[in-house]
Amino acid sequence: MGGIGETTLAKEVAWKAENDKLFDQAVFAEKNKTILMILDNIWENLDLLAVGIPHGNDHKGCKILLTARSEDTLSRKMDSKQNFSVGILKEEEAWSLFKKMAGDY
C-alpha cells in the first residue's frame, strides 16, 4: 500500500541504525533508481545473488565496483566482466597527489 510512509520509515531505520552505531554504514536505495554499489577490499568470493544483488542484465543501469588486492579474486572468484589494474605511483606522482589532497605545504 503506497503513501503511508514506508519510504520515510525505511530511511529513519537506516539513519537510526547508523546513528546508534548498530552498523558502520546503512545504505538506502530505491528499487527504481540506478545505483553504483562499491564493495571495497574483497578477499574472497562474495555470493552477490545470496544477498539480493542480481547478476547479468537483470538490473540495467545498476553497476557494482569491486576492489581487491588480487586480480585473481575478481576474475576467478567473482567472475568480474572488466578489470582495471592500478599500479604503484612514481614518487613525483605520489607527491602531486598528496599536495592535491592535503594542500600544498
N, C-alpha and C positions, 0 to 999 in steps of 0.2 A: 504494500500500500504506500503510494508516494505522497509526499507532502506533510508527513507527520514528524519530520525531524530526524530521520535515520542518519543522513549525512552529517548533520550537526552533532549528533550523539557520537558517531564514529570518530569525528575529528576531536571531540572532547576526550574520548577514551585514549586516543593516541597522544594527545597533549598531556593528560594526567599520567599515563604510563611512563612517559619520558620525564616529566617534572618530578614524579615521586621516585625516580631512579629505579623503576622496575625493569626497565630496558635502557640500554645505551642510546638507542635510537628507535623511534617509531616512525614508520613510513606510511603515508596515506596517498593513495592514487585511486582515482575514479575509473571504473571499468571502460568507459567510452573515450578516455583520453589516451593520447600517445605518451609513452614514458620511455625514459632511458634509465635502466637499473644498473648500478655499478656495484659489483661484488669484488671487493679488494682482497688480495692476498690468499688466493685459492691454493691449497696444498694438495688436495685430493679430489676425487670425483664427487661432485655435488649433484644429486638427483633433482634437477630443476622441476621435473614433472611431479615428483612427490610433494613438492611444496607449492604446487599450483601454477607453475610457470610453463606454459605450453611450448612445444618445440616446433620449429619449422615456420610455415606461413600462417599458422593459426591466428596470430595477432599481428597483422601488418601495422607498421608504424611504431611498434614497440621493439626496443633493442636492449641487449644486455652486454655490458662491457665487463669483462673479467680480467683481473690482473693476477699474475703468478710469477714466481721467480723462475720457474721452469717452463719452457715452451712445451715440453713433453706433457706436463699436467694438462695444458689446454688442448693440445692437438690430439692426444691419445685418450686421455681420461674424460675430457669434457666434449670431445668431438666438435671443437670450435671450427667455424667456417672460414675465418680470416684472422691471421695472427700478425702482430707487429712487434718486432724486436726493438728494444730500447738499449742502445749501447751506453757505455760509460762516457761521461763528458770529459773533454780535454780540460786542463787546468784553466785556460783562458775562458772557456765556455762556462765552467763552474763559477768562476768569479763574476762573470757577467750576469749569470742567473741570480747569484747571491745578492749582488748590488740591486738588481731589479726588484727582488722580493723583500730585502731587508732595508734598502735605502743605501745611497752612496755615501759612506762614511770615510 
